[in-house]
Amino acid sequence: MAGALINRHRNIAVAVRRSRAGVSIIAHSAGKLVLQQLSDRDFRDSWQEYDYPLDKLLERFLAHARLVGATKGALAAIERLCADPMVTAPRLL
């Protein structure tokens, strides 16, 4: 279910997983990348699909995580998406 997202403040995020509890996204918070859990309603009200290549967005997020920082959960999710053969992954090196 991975995909690029954008909100009304032009913040960009990556949808990681959808479950009965809601949606997990990777987004910026205080400059760092964090893994957030949103209810379906909050997700639908705040985020929409963004036409941006997922491989390029993951590349940007991975570079940002290495330079500025990310929570362990966010970094693990980015690395998991990069390793997923169903996602067009960027090079990790």
C-alpha positions as CSV (number, residue, x, y, z in Angstrom):
1,M,0.0,0.0,0.0
2,A,3.0,2.3,0.0
3,G,2.5,5.6,-1.8
4,A,3.4,9.3,-1.8
5,L,1.1,11.6,0.1
6,I,0.6,15.4,0.5
7,N,-1.5,17.5,2.9
8,R,-2.9,21.0,2.7
9,H,0.3,22.5,4.1
10,R,2.2,20.9,1.3
11,N,3.9,18.5,3.6
12,I,5.0,15.2,1.9
13,A,4.7,11.8,3.5
14,V,4.8,8.1,2.7
15,A,2.0,5.8,3.4
16,V,3.5,2.6,4.8
17,R,0.7,0.3,5.9
18,R,-3.1,0.2,6.2
19,S,-4.7,-1.9,8.9
20,R,-8.0,-2.1,10.8
21,A,-6.6,0.4,13.3
22,G,-5.8,3.0,10.6
23,V,-2.9,4.0,8.5
24,S,0.8,4.2,9.2
25,I,2.7,7.0,7.5
26,I,6.3,8.4,7.6
27,A,6.2,12.2,8.0
28,H,8.3,15.1,9.2
29,S,7.9,16.2,12.8
30,A,10.3,18.8,14.3
31,G,12.7,18.2,11.4
32,K,13.0,14.5,11.9
33,L,11.1,11.7,10.1
34,V,8.7,9.8,12.4
35,L,6.3,6.9,12.0
36,Q,2.8,8.0,12.8
37,Q,-0.4,6.0,13.3
38,L,-3.5,7.8,12.0
39,S,-7.2,6.8,12.2
40,D,-8.8,6.2,8.8
41,R,-10.9,9.4,9.4
42,D,-7.8,11.6,10.2
43,F,-6.0,10.1,7.3
44,R,-8.8,10.8,4.8
45,D,-9.3,14.3,6.2
46,S,-5.7,15.3,6.1
47,W,-3.9,13.5,3.4
48,Q,-4.3,12.8,-0.3
49,E,-2.3,10.9,-2.9
50,Y,0.6,12.8,-4.5
51,D,1.8,12.1,-8.0
52,Y,5.5,11.7,-7.2
53,P,7.7,8.7,-8.0
54,L,7.9,6.6,-4.8
55,D,11.5,5.5,-5.5
56,K,12.6,9.1,-5.6
57,L,10.7,10.0,-2.5
58,L,12.2,7.1,-0.6
59,E,15.6,8.2,-1.8
60,R,15.0,11.7,-0.4
61,F,13.6,10.4,2.9
62,L,16.6,8.0,3.3
63,A,19.0,10.9,2.7
64,H,17.1,13.1,5.1
65,A,17.1,10.4,7.7
66,R,20.9,10.0,7.4
67,L,21.6,13.7,7.6
68,V,19.0,15.1,10.0
69,G,17.6,12.0,11.7
70,A,14.7,9.7,12.0
71,T,13.1,7.6,14.7
72,K,14.0,3.9,14.7
73,G,10.5,3.0,13.4
74,A,10.6,5.5,10.5
75,L,14.1,4.4,9.4
76,A,13.1,0.7,9.7
77,A,10.0,1.4,7.6
78,I,12.0,3.2,4.9
79,E,14.6,0.5,4.7
80,R,11.8,-2.2,4.5
81,L,10.1,-0.3,1.6
82,C,13.5,0.0,-0.2
83,A,14.1,-3.7,0.2
84,D,10.6,-4.7,-1.0
85,P,10.8,-6.0,-4.6
86,M,7.2,-4.8,-5.2
87,V,8.4,-1.2,-4.7
88,T,10.7,0.3,-7.2
89,A,13.5,0.8,-4.8
90,P,16.4,3.3,-4.9
91,R,19.9,2.2,-4.5
92,L,20.9,2.2,-0.8
93,L,24.6,3.0,-1.3
